[in-house]
Amino acid sequence: MTAAHDAVGRSVLAARDVGKRFGETTALRGVSLEVRAGEVLGLIGANGAGKSTLTKILSGTEAPTSGVVEVRGESVRLASAEQARAAGIETVHQDVDAALVPDATVAENLALPLLVAGGLGRFPSRRRIRQAAERIAADRLSGIELDAPVAELGVSDRQRVLIARGLASDPAVLVLDEPTAALSVDEQQVLHATVRRLAASGTAIVFITHHLGETVAVCDRVVALRDGTVAGEFVAPLDPARLAAAILGGLAAPEALGAAAAPEGPSVLDVVGARTRPDGPLIELHVRRGEVLGITGLLGAGKTELLEQLAGVRPIEAGTVALDGQPFRPAHPADAILAGVGFVPEDRARAAEVPGWTIADSLTLPDLRRYRRGPWLSRRAEDRAASDVIRALGVICSGPRAAIESLSGGNRQKVVVGRWLAAGSRLLVLDEPFRGVDIGARADIARLVRRTDAAATVVASSDPEEILEVADRVLVMADGGIVGEVDPRAVDAETLADIMTRPPRRLETV
Amino acid sequence: MTRLAEPGPAPGDVLPAARVPEGKRRTPLACVRDAVFRYGLLILLVALIVLFAVTQPAFFTVFNGLSILLSVAVVAIVALGVTISMSVDGFDLSVGSNVSFTVMLTAASLVYWGLGPVLSLLIGLAAGTAIGLLNGLLIVVARVPDMLATLGTMFVFAGASLLITAGQSIANGAGYAGATPRGSFTEAFTWFGQGDVLGVPVPVIVLVVVTVAVIVFLARTRAGRLLRAVGGNREAARLAGAHVGRLRVLAYVVSGFLAGLGGVLLTARLGRGDVNVGADYLLQAVSAALIGFAVLGANRPNAFGTVVGAVFVGVVLNGLTMVNAPYYAQDFVQGLLLVGALVVSFSALFNRKARA
């Protein structure tokens, strides 16, 4: 079965009234949709709307409780990813690293499914692996060295490897689960082009994403899920506002939260002569009380390196940093926290959460002294603080003692941001706080950041849309330095994306 | 400001309890599995106590209960130390050698050097603590991986305990290399191991105090919470301001102190310093801590579980002895118990999280 055999427009994969229950929880209640050859079907929805459950059912990793999955009109039972693959459905999951062996070479990773299936014989030689890999890579992996270990590749190249491997079996349907979550703007555009090209060659694509703007760029049709049902189906040309209304249910899309006139408060953070690397360009920036300073730029522009210096995560390379006018030189995150700096790292699961902990414990971790009564921690005080944050940020959970793992991604991020609310931080430093967060939660977090008059905020994001939505002022970084400053009221996302991708070394002001 | 600006859930987010992590529909079988995961070990413990009590009238008496606790006191105290090193995601292989070393050093202080009970006891505790500190520094400052560092010190202090006495055991009247002994195991010292307060043996009292202290330390103090954060996610703990290095050293220092305390109690109980007497305590303590994973479905190092684990082993061995099971069957039974507890903790058969 190959994609070429399916006439464009023919239904190759369909869900008919699919329901899924987990115990007393209903994740999907009767979802029907069709994926047709040669089209890109967008699947959107807030966290918890049922996107990932539906994805798992389509890719064979979960069985539906009711309803059927049909491949080319025939009802099938997909009991495993292997069976789905045999039926012509290939899935590239969000977490690319889970599907790759980091120490093995690109070639070995490409040939892995073949190797497992026995297609290379019992004693495959290096040469046969390499040949098989070359066949799989075809012309899809230009610029990637087949003999390089996967660990040396960037996220976007790893994803290209994975997609190339998925296409080796010439699937009729390619399911891409949040494929752009970790990509920079230009990498996203490359991926979009790839997706369009694949669709043009007859493959049906299911494209799951949080980004409404992205669906407009790549999808022919969009199915919006809300509350486990199909909330709307849209055909190109797509209108992001209507998509947002569909997934949020009656609520208007969060408009840019209305940047107030530049705050006149006292300076909270003054950075002069800093660098993101020893030989990097000098950086100067100032943030006033009540102000939200956005920092954007492509991956590798130096955003994280700059933010981590402010948070004491890495030593300050050069220059002087002052917090509320006092010299500030944190040698450890603890110093930064004591000085009133709250840091939300880029990778929540790896760097912010402790597995198995409750919401309350996760919230109070950076600031346990506050909850001591004599030598003991007061559970009551902790629960009270957690309840306050849960209310302020609209965290959807069963209470302060709920396990952090029982929350959706957006709500987990609210907890991580909420820590610093509870700790009363004066400067919030947020590194990609909206990654993998649905737009409802994104709006809640953005609102919190904007509302706190007592604090100043530095927020980094490589997504121009997000940064324009949340920031009063946006600095553009490239190659370790600041290359421009824009007023979010004066530019749109496309213009900003343009500035980000322009060759650096020119200071601009829009 | 749009309507979204109001606090509270956006309707798109309201999926009632879609966040409950249960993987499967709750069939009766699943409930039984969950019950086994949580309470299986405690139920088995109660069942065994009932069984032994019915078949052996002498089993279910206050005296026998205390003697079981007395028999596991040293193991349980050492195991609590192991639990603390495990809770920072470390592993202290040197606790057995630590016991051996503190036993010999305490005995030598008493008998060879005649330093008296109080000073000897303090020397023993200090030595245990110092070994823990050394482990911590090797691991944190010299960056040797936990298991390897403590494997090394395990040999070093097993050897050092022999060096103290040139390989001889120490009993009353023994002198180093022919010299006359300057002191002896006085009653004031052996009271710590053999005495009682209102009928309760001193080591049992020490065990109760240490257990409560460790439970409260891990659950209710800032340092304890931070230790568990370090064990759960080291990077997250660091970014939340925890001084990870210091906390890891602290964990090994406490582990060493408790092994030293175990060593001192053992010396007092035996009334002599036997060569290599601590060797057995490493595996006994580790297995108690691991059995503890299965108590109340904790599936992680926990002080209460560790003590239950140690007592469980004590009950089983005591009961088996009463029903005249051969002594050489003890390891076998203990091994079965450990394997069973580990399966309950980790297997997807019982642990719902492992099924994901």
Boltz contact constraints between the chains, C-beta under 6 A:
constraints:
  - contact:
      token1: [A, 22]
      token2: [B, 22]
      max_distance: 6.0
  - contact:
      token1: [A, 23]
      token2: [B, 22]
      max_distance: 6.0
  - contact:
      token1: [A, 23]
      token2: [B, 25]
      max_distance: 6.0
  - contact:
      token1: [A, 23]
      token2: [B, 26]
      max_distance: 6.0
  - contact:
      token1: [A, 25]
      token2: [B, 17]
      max_distance: 6.0
  - contact:
      token1: [A, 25]
      token2: [B, 18]
      max_distance: 6.0
  - contact:
      token1: [A, 25]
      token2: [B, 20]
      max_distance: 6.0
  - contact:
      token1: [A, 27]
      token2: [B, 18]
      max_distance: 6.0
  - contact:
      token1: [A, 46]
      token2: [B, 12]
      max_distance: 6.0
  - contact:
      token1: [A, 46]
      token2: [B, 13]
      max_distance: 6.0
  - contact:
      token1: [A, 48]
      token2: [B, 15]
      max_distance: 6.0
  - contact:
      token1: [A, 48]
      token2: [B, 18]
      max_distance: 6.0
  - contact:
      token1: [A, 226]
      token2: [B, 12]
      max_distance: 6.0
  - contact:
      token1: [A, 227]
      token2: [B, 15]
      max_distance: 6.0
  - contact:
      token1: [A, 247]
      token2: [B, 12]
      max_distance: 6.0
  - contact:
      token1: [A, 248]
      token2: [B, 10]
      max_distance: 6.0
  - contact:
      token1: [A, 248]
      token2: [B, 12]
      max_distance: 6.0
  - contact:
      token1: [A, 249]
      token2: [B, 11]
      max_distance: 6.0
  - contact:
      token1: [A, 249]
      token2: [B, 12]
      max_distance: 6.0
  - contact:
      token1: [A, 251]
      token2: [B, 3]
      max_distance: 6.0
  - contact:
      token1: [A, 251]
      token2: [B, 4]
      max_distance: 6.0
  - contact:
      token1: [A, 252]
      token2: [B, 2]
      max_distance: 6.0
  - contact:
      token1: [A, 254]
      token2: [B, 2]
      max_distance: 6.0
  - contact:
      token1: [A, 254]
      token2: [B, 4]
      max_distance: 6.0
  - contact:
      token1: [A, 255]
      token2: [B, 2]
      max_distance: 6.0
  - contact:
      token1: [A, 333]
      token2: [B, 239]
      max_distance: 6.0
  - contact:
      token1: [A, 333]
      token2: [B, 241]
      max_distance: 6.0
  - contact:
      token1: [A, 334]
      token2: [B, 241]
      max_distance: 6.0
  - contact:
      token1: [A, 337]
      token2: [B, 241]
      max_distance: 6.0
  - contact:
      token1: [A, 345]
      token2: [B, 239]
      max_distance: 6.0
  - contact:
      token1: [A, 351]
      token2: [B, 235]
      max_distance: 6.0
  - contact:
      token1: [A, 351]
      token2: [B, 236]
      max_distance: 6.0
  - contact:
      token1: [A, 351]
      token2: [B, 239]
      max_distance: 6.0
  - contact:
      token1: [A, 352]
      token2: [B, 236]
      max_distance: 6.0
  - contact:
      token1: [A, 353]
      token2: [B, 236]
      max_distance: 6.0
  - contact:
      token1: [A, 354]
      token2: [B, 229]
      max_distance: 6.0
  - contact:
      token1: [A, 354]
      token2: [B, 232]
      max_distance: 6.0
  - contact:
      token1: [A, 354]
      token2: [B, 233]
      max_distance: 6.0
  - contact:
      token1: [A, 354]
      token2: [B, 236]
      max_distance: 6.0
  - contact:
      token1: [A, 355]
      token2: [B, 232]
      max_distance: 6.0
  - contact:
      token1: [A, 365]
      token2: [B, 229]
      max_distance: 6.0
  - contact:
      token1: [A, 365]
      token2: [B, 240]
      max_distance: 6.0
  - contact:
      token1: [A, 366]
      token2: [B, 240]
      max_distance: 6.0
  - contact:
      token1: [A, 366]
      token2: [B, 241]
      max_distance: 6.0
  - contact:
      token1: [A, 368]
      token2: [B, 222]
      max_distance: 6.0
  - contact:
      token1: [A, 368]
      token2: [B, 225]
      max_distance: 6.0
  - contact:
      token1: [A, 376]
      token2: [B, 220]
      max_distance: 6.0
  - contact:
      token1: [A, 377]
      token2: [B, 220]
      max_distance: 6.0
  - contact:
      token1: [A, 394]
      token2: [B, 7]
      max_distance: 6.0
  - contact:
      token1: [A, 394]
      token2: [B, 8]
      max_distance: 6.0
  - contact:
      token1: [A, 394]
      token2: [B, 9]
      max_distance: 6.0
  - contact:
      token1: [A, 396]
      token2: [B, 9]
      max_distance: 6.0
  - contact:
      token1: [A, 396]
      token2: [B, 13]
      max_distance: 6.0
  - contact:
      token1: [A, 405]
      token2: [B, 21]
      max_distance: 6.0
  - contact:
      token1: [A, 406]
      token2: [B, 19]
      max_distance: 6.0
  - contact:
      token1: [A, 406]
      token2: [B, 21]
      max_distance: 6.0
  - contact:
      token1: [A, 407]
      token2: [B, 19]
      max_distance: 6.0
  - contact:
      token1: [A, 408]
      token2: [B, 19]
      max_distance: 6.0
  - contact:
      token1: [A, 440]
      token2: [B, 10]
      max_distance: 6.0
  - contact:
      token1: [A, 440]
      token2: [B, 12]
      max_distance: 6.0
  - contact:
      token1: [A, 440]
      token2: [B, 13]
      max_distance: 6.0
  - contact:
      token1: [A, 443]
      token2: [B, 4]
      max_distance: 6.0
  - contact:
      token1: [A, 447]
      token2: [B, 5]
      max_distance: 6.0
